[in-house]
Amino acid sequence: MKRANNGPRKLVLVGGGHTHVQVLKSFASEPPADIELTVVLPSPVAIYSGMVPGFVAGRYGVEELGIDVEALAHGAGARVVLERALAIDADRRQIMLEGGDAVSYDLASFNIGSTVAGLATPGVRQHAIPTRPISGLIETIDALVEPARARDLDRPIRLVVVGGGAGGVELAFCLESRLARQAAGPIEVLLVNDQPRVLVGYPESLAERVERHARSRGITIENHRRVIAVEAELIRFEDGDSTAQDAVIWATGAASHPLFRESNLPTDARGFVMTRSTLQIDGHDELFAVGDCATPIEHPDTPKAGVYAVRQGPILTRNLRAALDGRPLGTYVPQRDFLTLLNLGDGTALGAKWGLSFEGRWVMELKDRIDRRFMSRFRPNEPA
């Protein structure tokens, strides 16, 4: 690996996502020789997205959702910088930070996730609750539920979830379940989707299960509806219609952070950085990117889903070690399909795999076991 200087090689990990926490766990048990490791984080704790719907439904406490990335980093002998990365100077091999400082690197990796599409829609930033950053969603959910306990209105509390993907579906059901148990008065949940059906790209039978359960629980699904504005007590649609709302959850899918495009690195049309099969950014052997922030050149249709970031963990770990040692890098091929598990908030879940769908309490138990097993890997004193 080409060095910027003659001292220890500088490895920088930016972000504490599902992939980087695996790298840190591995480095703690088997540290690479002769490196200076720096971890740049916007927050010391990362929220595991897979358990967030369960938190919304009241199944998990907030303390069960967090991975202490700062502690993992210290365990790996890293220096931790609690700031947000704003730009990359690939020529000087520096990462510019929000506070004005820069971190130099010989090798760097980015696992910074994504933001939410459509935030520029009028009124969304002022009057809606976006699902990213997840920490903000977590804080806001309790603030949404608590006032509902004391409300005794002549009209129902009306909650609108915008977005018909997996995240929007789970949040609609989990919020309905929690509010139905805790709200003082009646509630109405509306799931708005600008696509022909919910869960486009998933098996049609899974979408049919969602629609059937929505009908039985009084959740209204409106497809082919595009939101053009959110106001303090109103949501407006492209067809000229509008509806009253007491809260809007904005769950419209992944959008890229501006970091890569503004750093003149290769991106796709949506701004996600392009990576080769080695997880290296195209044209930059010293830069890696994983998880939602990246689009594989050879598999550009790979969904922005956490399961891919989890699977990339062992490969990124091996490739960073190989790059540090001057050895050939391995390749990553996204799985053709993945197990989908959707929490319905009432102790049951829906699932799909290889075109088949299924449901029941056993599916929720399976999801709970998978999520808890993943989280247990990053608790103190747990093996890698």
C-alpha positions, 0 to 999 in steps of 0.5 A: 500500500502506498503511504502518505509518509514513513510513519504508521499507516493511517487507516480511517473508518468514517461512520459506525454502520453495520459493516464497520462495527464488524471491522472494529470487532475483528481489529480488537481481537486481532489488531493489524500491525503498524497502523494508526486507526482513526474512527470518525463518528457523528455520534458515539452510539449507532442505532440498529435499524432492524429493531427500530420498528419494534421500539416504535411498537413498544417491544424494545427499550431504547437501550436495546437498540444502540451499539456503542461504536465509540467503545468498540473503537477504543477496544480496537485501539482507535482514536475517535473523532466525534464529528461529521465528515463533510468532504473528501480531498482524494488528491491530498488524502484528507477527510474534511470535518464539520468543525473545520479540521481534517483527518489524513489517511493512507486508507479510508472506508465509508459506512455512513448510510443514507438519508431520506428521499424527498426532504426538499418537498415543501414543508417536510423539514418543518412539519414531518418526522423523517426516518433518518437520522434514526436517532431523531426518529427515536427521540420523536416517537415518544414525543408523538405518543405521550401527548396522545395518551392525554388527548380526548378528542371528538375526532380521531388522531390522524397519523400519515405515513408517507412511503410504501416500502418496507420501512413505511409499512413497518412503521404504519403497523407498529405505530397503529399498534402502539397508539391503539394501546396507549392513545386516549381516543380513536386513531386513524393511520393512513399509509400513502404511497406514490407507487402502484402498490406497496412493497414494489420489488418484493413478492406480490403475495407479501404485498397482498398480506400487507393489504389484508392485515391493513384492512383488518386493523383499519389502516388505510393504504392509498397508492398512486398518491404523490405528496407535494406539500406538508403543512402544520395540520394538512398534507397536500397531494398532486391531484389537488386533494388534501387531508388533515393530519396530526403527524406525518412520518416521512419514510420515502426510501433512501437518498444519498448524502452529498459527501461523495458527489461534492467530493467529485468522486464517481456516483450514480444518478442518485448520488451514491458512490460507485464501488468495484467488487472489491468494495473500493471506490471506482478509480480510488484504490485507497478508498472503500465504501459499504452499505447504503452509501454505495452502489456496486458497479456490477450490481447497480440494482442492489437494494439499499437494505441493512442485510447487505451491509451486514454481509459485507462486514467479513469481506471489508475486514479481509480486504482492509487487512489485505490492502494494508499487507499488499495482498490481493483483495477478495470480491463481494457479490450481493446475494440474489435474494434476502430474507424479508421480515416485517414487524406488524407491531402486534407480536406477529410478522410477515416474511418472504424469501425466494418469492414465497411469503409467510406470516405468524408469531413464529416469524416475529420470534425468528426476527427477534432471535436474528436481531438479538443475535446480531446485537449480542456480537457487539456487547462488551466481552462478547467474542467476534 
